[in-house]
Amino acid sequence: MEQPNKFKESAALIRKLSVTLFVFFFAIAGILVYLMVDPSLSSYSSQPEATLTTIEETSVEDDFNAIEDGIHLRTGFIADDGLMTVVNNCTNCHSAKLVTQNRMTKEGWSATIKWMQETQNLWDLGDNEVIILDYLAKNYAPEKKGRRENLTNIEWYTLN
């Protein structure tokens, strides 16, 4: 008969321990939620209470689409007709640098767009495709470069 009593005592002890742990964790969780809602309520804050300051009113839209020296500052694209169409369609999926580092003909850009539509889930550009192709073909066409230009205005010296 001693065996069932020991079992009952052990079960009661386990129940008391689990209830105590539950209450303890519930209290800790409540405190953490309380501090997350308003961190300033913590007496352990090492920073003095922040004061409100007046922020200068600036137009974020103006800075966001600023163009300086013919370059769209945010993307690095050349400022020209169709710029914002290119920005709005091309930089949704990849960096503008991916465009500016490439040089292709209109046919090359068209093939790249078709490839992106077939393999990368690029949407149908509709009427914007012509605007984008014209912009890219004009501003990011292949550059014909030969040898470097001859050096001028240099004082040459003779080796002995």
Contact map, one row per residue, 1 for C-alpha under 8 A:
1111100000000000000000000000000000000000000000000000000000000000000000000000000000000000000000000000000000000000000000000000000000000000000000000000000000000000
1111110000000000000000000000000000000000000000000000000000000000000000000000000000000000000000000000000000000000000000000000000000000000000000000000000000000000
1111111000000000000000000000000000000000000000000000000000000000000000000000000000000000000000000000000000000000000000000000000000000000000000000000000000000000
1111111100000000000000000000000000000000000000000000000000000000000000000000000000000000000000000000000000000000000000000000000000000000000000000000000000000000
1111111110000000000000000000000000000000000000000000000000000000000000000000000000000000000000000000000000000000000000000000000000000000000000000000000000000000
0111111111000000000000000000000000000000000000000000000000000000000000000000000000000000000000000000000000000000000000000000000000000000000000000000000000000000
0011111111100000000000000000000000000000000000000000000000000000000000000000000000000000000000000000000000000000000000000000000000000000000000000000000000000000
0001111111110000000000000000000000000000000000000000000000000000000000000000000000000000000000000000000000000000000000000000000000000000000000000000000000000000
0000111111111000000000000000000000000000000000000000000000000000000000000000000000000000000000000000000000000000000000000000000000000000000000000000000000000000
0000011111111100000000000000000000000000000000000000000000000000000000000000000000000000000000000000000000000000000000000000000000000000000000000000000000000000
0000001111111110000000000000000000000000000000000000000000000000000000000000000000000000000000000000000000000000000000000000000000000000000000000000000000000000
0000000111111111000000000000000000000000000000000000000000000000000000000000000000000000000000000000000000000000000000000000000000000000000000000000000000000000
0000000011111111100000000000000000000000000000000000000000000000000000000000000000000000000000000000000000000000000000000000000000000000000000000000000000000000
0000000001111111110000000000000000000000000000000000000000000000000000000000000000000000000000000000000000000000000000000000000000000000000000000000000000000000
0000000000111111111000000000000000000000000000000000000000000000000000000000000000000000000000000000000000000000000000000000000000000000000000000000000000000000
0000000000011111111100000000000000000000000000000000000000000000000000000000000000000000000000000000000000000000000000000000000000000000000000000000000000000000
0000000000001111111110000000000000000000000000000000000000000000000000000000000000000000000000000000000000000000000000000000000000000000000000000000000000000000
0000000000000111111111000000000000000000000000000000000000000000000000000000000000000000000000000000000000000000000000000000000000000000000000000000000000000000
0000000000000011111111100000000000000000000000000000000000000000000000000000000000000000000000000000000000000000000000000000000000000000000000000000000000000000
0000000000000001111111110000000000000000000000000000000000000000000000000000000000000000000000000000000000000000000000000000000000000000000000000000000000000000
0000000000000000111111111000000000000000000000000000000000000000000000000000000000000000000000000000000000000000000000000000000000000000000000000000000000000000
0000000000000000011111111100000000000000000000000000000000000000000000000000000000000000000000000000000000000000000000000000000000000000000000000000000000000000
0000000000000000001111111110000000000000000000000000000000000000000000000000000000000000000000000000000000000000000000000000000000000000000000000000000000000000
0000000000000000000111111111000000000000000000000000000000000000000000000000000000000000000000000000000000000000000000000000000000000000000000000000000000000000
0000000000000000000011111111100000000000000000000000000000000000000000000000000000000000000000000000000000000000000000000000000000000000000000000000000000000000
0000000000000000000001111111110000000000000000000000000000000000000000000000000000000000000000000000000000000000000000000000000000000000000000000000000000000000
0000000000000000000000111111111000000000000000000000000000000000000000000000000000000000000000000000000000000000000000000000000000000000000000000000000000000000
0000000000000000000000011111111100000000000000000000000000000000000000000000000000000000000000000000000000000000000000000000000000000000000000000000000000000000
0000000000000000000000001111111110000000000000000000000000000000000000000000000000000000000000000000000000000000000000000000000000000000000000000000000000000000
0000000000000000000000000111111111000000000000000000000000000000000000000000000000000000000000000000000000000000000000000000000000000000000000000000000000000000
0000000000000000000000000011111111100000000000000000000000000000000000000000000000000000000000000000000000000000000000000000000000000000000000000000000000000000
0000000000000000000000000001111111110000000000000000000000000000000000000000000000000000000000000000000000000000000000000000000000000000000000000000000000000000
0000000000000000000000000000111111111000000000000000000000000000000000000000000000000000000000000000000000000000000000000000000000000000000000000000000000000000
0000000000000000000000000000011111111110000000000000000000000000000000000000000000000000000000000000000000000000000000000000000000000000000000000000000000000000
0000000000000000000000000000001111111111110000000000000000000000000000000000000000000000000000000000000000000000000000000000000000000000000000000000000000000000
0000000000000000000000000000000111111110000000000000000000000000000000000000000000000000000000000000000000000000000000000000000000000000000000000000000000000000
0000000000000000000000000000000011111110000000000000000000000000000000000000000000000000000000000000000000000000000000000000000000000000000000000000000000000000
0000000000000000000000000000000001111111100000000000000000000000000000000000000000000000000000000000000000000000000000000000000000000000000000000000000000000000
0000000000000000000000000000000001111111110000000000000000000000000000000000000000000000000000000000000000000000000000000000000000000000000000000000000000000000
0000000000000000000000000000000000100111111010001000000000000000000000000000000000000000000000000000000000000000000000000000000000000000000000000000000000000000
0000000000000000000000000000000000100111111000000000000000000000000000000000000000000000000000000000000000000000000000000000000000000000000000000000000000000000
0000000000000000000000000000000000100011111110000000000000000000000000000000000000000000000000000000000000000000000000000000000000000000000000000000000000000000
0000000000000000000000000000000000000001111110000000000000000000000000000000000000000000000000000000000000000000000000000000000000000000000000000000000000000000
0000000000000000000000000000000000000000011111000000000000000000000000000000000000000000000000000000000000000000000000000000000000000000000000000000000000000000
0000000000000000000000000000000000000001011111110000000000000000000000000000000000000000000000000000000000000000000000000000000000000000000000000000000000000000
0000000000000000000000000000000000000000000111110000000000000000000000000000000000000000000000000000000000000000000000000000000000000000000000000000000000000000
0000000000000000000000000000000000000000000011111100000000000000000000000000000000000000000000000000000000000000000000000000000000000000000000000000000000000000
0000000000000000000000000000000000000000000011111100000000000000000000000000000000000000000000000000000000000000000000000000000000000000000000000000000000000000
0000000000000000000000000000000000000001000000111110000000000000000000000000000000000000000000000000000000000000000000000000000000000000000000000000000000000000
0000000000000000000000000000000000000000000000111111000000000000000000000000000000000000000000000000000000000000000000000000000000000000000000000000000000000000
0000000000000000000000000000000000000000000000001111100000000000000000000000000000000000000000000000000000000000000000000000000000000000000000000000000000000000
0000000000000000000000000000000000000000000000000111110000000000000000000000000000000000000000000000000000000000000000000000000000000000000000000000000000000000
0000000000000000000000000000000000000000000000000011111000000000000000000000000000000000000000000000000000000000000000000000000000000000000000000000000000000000
0000000000000000000000000000000000000000000000000001111100000000000000000000000000000000000000000000000000000000000000000000000000000000000000000000000000000000
0000000000000000000000000000000000000000000000000000111110000000000000000000000000000000000000000000000000000000000000000000000000000000000000000000000000000000
0000000000000000000000000000000000000000000000000000011111000000000000000000000000000000000000000000000000000000000000000000000000000000000000000000000000000000
0000000000000000000000000000000000000000000000000000001111100000000000000000000000000000000000000000000000000000000000000000000000000000000000000000000000000000
0000000000000000000000000000000000000000000000000000000111110000000000000000000000000000000000000000000000000000000000000000000000000000000000000000000000000000
0000000000000000000000000000000000000000000000000000000011111110000000000000000000000000000000000000000000000000000000000000000000000000000000000000000000000000
0000000000000000000000000000000000000000000000000000000001111111000000000000000000000000000000000000000000000000000000000000000000000000000000000000000000000000
0000000000000000000000000000000000000000000000000000000000111111100000000000000000000000000000000000000000000000000000000000000000000000000000000000000000000000
0000000000000000000000000000000000000000000000000000000000111111110000000000000000000000000000000000000000000000000000000000000000000000000000000000000000000000
0000000000000000000000000000000000000000000000000000000000111111110000000000000000000000000000000000000000000000000000000000000000000000000000000000000000000000
0000000000000000000000000000000000000000000000000000000000011111110000000100000000000000000000000000000000000000000000000000000000000000000000000000000000000000
0000000000000000000000000000000000000000000000000000000000001111111000011100000000000000000000000000000000000000000000000000000000000000000000000000000000000000
0000000000000000000000000000000000000000000000000000000000000111111100011100000000000000000000000000000000000000000000000000000000000000000000000000000000000000
0000000000000000000000000000000000000000000000000000000000000000111111111000001000000000000000000000000000000000000000000000000000000000000000000000000000000000
0000000000000000000000000000000000000000000000000000000000000000011111111000000000000000000000000000000000000000000000000000000000000000000000000000000000000000
0000000000000000000000000000000000000000000000000000000000000000001111100000000000000000000000000000000000000000000000000000000000000000000000000000000000000000
0000000000000000000000000000000000000000000000000000000000000000001111110000011000000000000000000000000000000000000000000000000000000000000000000000000000000000
0000000000000000000000000000000000000000000000000000000000000000001111111001111000000000000000000000000000000000000000000000000000000000000000000000000000000000
0000000000000000000000000000000000000000000000000000000000000000111101111111111000000000000000000000000000000000000000000000000000000000000000000000000000000000
0000000000000000000000000000000000000000000000000000000000000000111100111111100000000000000000000000000000000000000000000000000000000000000000000000000000000000
0000000000000000000000000000000000000000000000000000000000000001110000011111000000000000000000000000000000000000000000000000000000000000000000000000000000000000
0000000000000000000000000000000000000000000000000000000000000000000000011111100000000010000000111000000000000000000000000000000000000000000000000000000000000000
0000000000000000000000000000000000000000000000000000000000000000000000111111110000000000000000011001000000000000000000000000000000000000000000000000000000000000
0000000000000000000000000000000000000000000000000000000000000000000000111011111000100000000000010001000000000000000000000000000000000000000000000000000000000000
0000000000000000000000000000000000000000000000000000000000000000000001110001111100100000000000000000000000000000000000000000000000000000001000000000000000000000
0000000000000000000000000000000000000000000000000000000000000000001001110000111110100000000000000000000000000000000000000000000000000000000000000000000000000000
0000000000000000000000000000000000000000000000000000000000000000000000000000011111100000000000000000000000000000000000000000000000000010000000000000000000000000
0000000000000000000000000000000000000000000000000000000000000000000000000000001111100000000000000000000000000000000000000000000000000010000000000000000000000000
0000000000000000000000000000000000000000000000000000000000000000000000000000000111111100000000000000000000000000000000000000000000110010000000000000000000000000
0000000000000000000000000000000000000000000000000000000000000000000000000000111111111110000000000000000000000000000000000000000000000010000000000000000000000000
0000000000000000000000000000000000000000000000000000000000000000000000000000000001111111000000000000000000000000000000000000000000000000000000000000000000000000
0000000000000000000000000000000000000000000000000000000000000000000000000000000001111111100000000000000000000000000000000000000100110000000000000000000000000000
0000000000000000000000000000000000000000000000000000000000000000000000000000000001111111111000000000000000000000000000000000000000010010000000000000000000000000
0000000000000000000000000000000000000000000000000000000000000000000000000010000000111111111100010000000000000000000000000000000000000000000000000000000000000000
0000000000000000000000000000000000000000000000000000000000000000000000000000000000011111111100000000000000000000000000000000000000000000000000000000000000000000
0000000000000000000000000000000000000000000000000000000000000000000000000000000000001111111100000000000000000000000000000000000000000000000000000000000000000000
0000000000000000000000000000000000000000000000000000000000000000000000000000000000000111111111110000000000000000000000000000000000000000000000000000000000000000
0000000000000000000000000000000000000000000000000000000000000000000000000000000000000111111111110000000000000000000000000000000000000000000000000000000000000000
0000000000000000000000000000000000000000000000000000000000000000000000000000000000000011111111000000000000000000000000000000000000000000000000000000000000000000
0000000000000000000000000000000000000000000000000000000000000000000000000000000000000000011111100000000000000000000000000000000000000000000000000000000000000000
0000000000000000000000000000000000000000000000000000000000000000000000000000000000000000011111110100000000000000000000000000000000000000000000000000000000000000
0000000000000000000000000000000000000000000000000000000000000000000000000010000000000000011011111110000000000000000000000000000000000000000000000000000000000000
0000000000000000000000000000000000000000000000000000000000000000000000000011100000000010011001111111000000000000000000000000000000000000000000000000000000000000
0000000000000000000000000000000000000000000000000000000000000000000000000011000000000000000000111111100000000000000000000000000000000000000000000000000000000000
0000000000000000000000000000000000000000000000000000000000000000000000000000000000000000000001111111110000000000000000000000000000000000000000000000000000000000
0000000000000000000000000000000000000000000000000000000000000000000000000000000000000000000000111111110000000000000000000000000000000000000000000000000000000000
0000000000000000000000000000000000000000000000000000000000000000000000000001100000000000000000011111111000000000000000000000000000000000000100000000000000000000
0000000000000000000000000000000000000000000000000000000000000000000000000000000000000000000000001111111000000000000000000000000000000000000000000000000000000000
0000000000000000000000000000000000000000000000000000000000000000000000000000000000000000000000000111111100000000000000000000000000000000000100000000000000000000
0000000000000000000000000000000000000000000000000000000000000000000000000000000000000000000000000001111110000000000000000000000000000000000111100000000000000000
0000000000000000000000000000000000000000000000000000000000000000000000000000000000000000000000000000011111111000000000000000000000000000100111000000000000000000
0000000000000000000000000000000000000000000000000000000000000000000000000000000000000000000000000000001111111000000000000000000000000000100011000000000000000000
0000000000000000000000000000000000000000000000000000000000000000000000000000000000000000000000000000000111111100000000000000000000001101100010000000000000000000
0000000000000000000000000000000000000000000000000000000000000000000000000000000000000000000000000000000111111110000000000000000000000000000000000000000000000000
0000000000000000000000000000000000000000000000000000000000000000000000000000000000000000000000000000000111111111000000000000000000000000000000000000000000000000
0000000000000000000000000000000000000000000000000000000000000000000000000000000000000000000000000000000111111111100000000000000000001001100000000000000000000000
0000000000000000000000000000000000000000000000000000000000000000000000000000000000000000000000000000000001111111110000000000000000001000000000000000000000000000
0000000000000000000000000000000000000000000000000000000000000000000000000000000000000000000000000000000000111111111000000000000000000000000000000000000000000000
0000000000000000000000000000000000000000000000000000000000000000000000000000000000000000000000000000000000011111111100000000000000000000000000000000000000000000
0000000000000000000000000000000000000000000000000000000000000000000000000000000000000000000000000000000000001111111110000100000000000000000000000000000000000000
0000000000000000000000000000000000000000000000000000000000000000000000000000000000000000000000000000000000000111111111000000000000000000000000000000000000000000
0000000000000000000000000000000000000000000000000000000000000000000000000000000000000000000000000000000000000011111111110000000000000000000000000000000000000000
0000000000000000000000000000000000000000000000000000000000000000000000000000000000000000000000000000000000000001111111111100000000000000000000000000000000000000
0000000000000000000000000000000000000000000000000000000000000000000000000000000000000000000000000000000000000000111111111111000000000000000000000000000000000000
0000000000000000000000000000000000000000000000000000000000000000000000000000000000000000000000000000000000000000011111111100000000000000000000000000000000000000
0000000000000000000000000000000000000000000000000000000000000000000000000000000000000000000000000000000000000000001111111100000000000000000000000000000000000000
0000000000000000000000000000000000000000000000000000000000000000000000000000000000000000000000000000000000000000001111111100000000000000000000000000000000000000
0000000000000000000000000000000000000000000000000000000000000000000000000000000000000000000000000000000000000000000111111110000000000000000000000000000000000000
0000000000000000000000000000000000000000000000000000000000000000000000000000000000000000000000000000000000000000100111111111000000000000000000000000000000000000
0000000000000000000000000000000000000000000000000000000000000000000000000000000000000000000000000000000000000000000010001111100000000000000000000000000000000000
0000000000000000000000000000000000000000000000000000000000000000000000000000000000000000000000000000000000000000000010000111110000000000000000000000000000000000
0000000000000000000000000000000000000000000000000000000000000000000000000000000000000000000000000000000000000000000000000011111110000000000000000000000000000000
0000000000000000000000000000000000000000000000000000000000000000000000000000000000000000000000000000000000000000000000000001111110000000000000000000000000000000
0000000000000000000000000000000000000000000000000000000000000000000000000000000000000000000000000000000000000000000000000000111111100000000000000000000000000000
0000000000000000000000000000000000000000000000000000000000000000000000000000000000001000000000000000000000000000000000000000111111110000000000000000000000000000
0000000000000000000000000000000000000000000000000000000000000000000000000000000000000000000000000000000000000000000000000000111111111000000000000000000000000000
0000000000000000000000000000000000000000000000000000000000000000000000000000000000000000000000000000000000000000000000000000001111111100000000000000000000000000
0000000000000000000000000000000000000000000000000000000000000000000000000000000001001000000000000000000000000000000000000000001111111110000000000000000000000000
0000000000000000000000000000000000000000000000000000000000000000000000000000000001001100000000000000000000000000000000000000000111111111000000000000000000000000
0000000000000000000000000000000000000000000000000000000000000000000000000000000000000000000000000000000001001100000000000000000011111111100000000000000000000000
0000000000000000000000000000000000000000000000000000000000000000000000000000000000000000000000000000000001000000000000000000000001111111110000000000000000000000
0000000000000000000000000000000000000000000000000000000000000000000000000000000111100100000000000000000000000000000000000000000000111111111100000000000000000000
0000000000000000000000000000000000000000000000000000000000000000000000000000000000000000000000000000000001001000000000000000000000011111111110000000000000000000
0000000000000000000000000000000000000000000000000000000000000000000000000000000000000000000000000000000111001000000000000000000000001111111110000000000000000000
0000000000000000000000000000000000000000000000000000000000000000000000000000000000000000000000000000000000000000000000000000000000000111111110000000000000000000
0000000000000000000000000000000000000000000000000000000000000000000000000000010000000000000000000000000000000000000000000000000000000011111110000000000000000000
0000000000000000000000000000000000000000000000000000000000000000000000000000000000000000000000000001011100000000000000000000000000000011111111000000000000000000
0000000000000000000000000000000000000000000000000000000000000000000000000000000000000000000000000000001111000000000000000000000000000001111111100000000000000000
0000000000000000000000000000000000000000000000000000000000000000000000000000000000000000000000000000001110000000000000000000000000000000000111110000000000000000
0000000000000000000000000000000000000000000000000000000000000000000000000000000000000000000000000000001000000000000000000000000000000000000011111000000000000000
0000000000000000000000000000000000000000000000000000000000000000000000000000000000000000000000000000000000000000000000000000000000000000000001111100000000000000
0000000000000000000000000000000000000000000000000000000000000000000000000000000000000000000000000000000000000000000000000000000000000000000000111111000000000000
0000000000000000000000000000000000000000000000000000000000000000000000000000000000000000000000000000000000000000000000000000000000000000000000011111000000000000
0000000000000000000000000000000000000000000000000000000000000000000000000000000000000000000000000000000000000000000000000000000000000000000000001111100000000000
0000000000000000000000000000000000000000000000000000000000000000000000000000000000000000000000000000000000000000000000000000000000000000000000001111110000000000
0000000000000000000000000000000000000000000000000000000000000000000000000000000000000000000000000000000000000000000000000000000000000000000000000011111000000000
0000000000000000000000000000000000000000000000000000000000000000000000000000000000000000000000000000000000000000000000000000000000000000000000000001111100000000
0000000000000000000000000000000000000000000000000000000000000000000000000000000000000000000000000000000000000000000000000000000000000000000000000000111111000000
0000000000000000000000000000000000000000000000000000000000000000000000000000000000000000000000000000000000000000000000000000000000000000000000000000011111000000
0000000000000000000000000000000000000000000000000000000000000000000000000000000000000000000000000000000000000000000000000000000000000000000000000000001111100000
0000000000000000000000000000000000000000000000000000000000000000000000000000000000000000000000000000000000000000000000000000000000000000000000000000001111110000
0000000000000000000000000000000000000000000000000000000000000000000000000000000000000000000000000000000000000000000000000000000000000000000000000000000011111000
0000000000000000000000000000000000000000000000000000000000000000000000000000000000000000000000000000000000000000000000000000000000000000000000000000000001111100
0000000000000000000000000000000000000000000000000000000000000000000000000000000000000000000000000000000000000000000000000000000000000000000000000000000000111110
0000000000000000000000000000000000000000000000000000000000000000000000000000000000000000000000000000000000000000000000000000000000000000000000000000000000011111
0000000000000000000000000000000000000000000000000000000000000000000000000000000000000000000000000000000000000000000000000000000000000000000000000000000000001111
0000000000000000000000000000000000000000000000000000000000000000000000000000000000000000000000000000000000000000000000000000000000000000000000000000000000000111
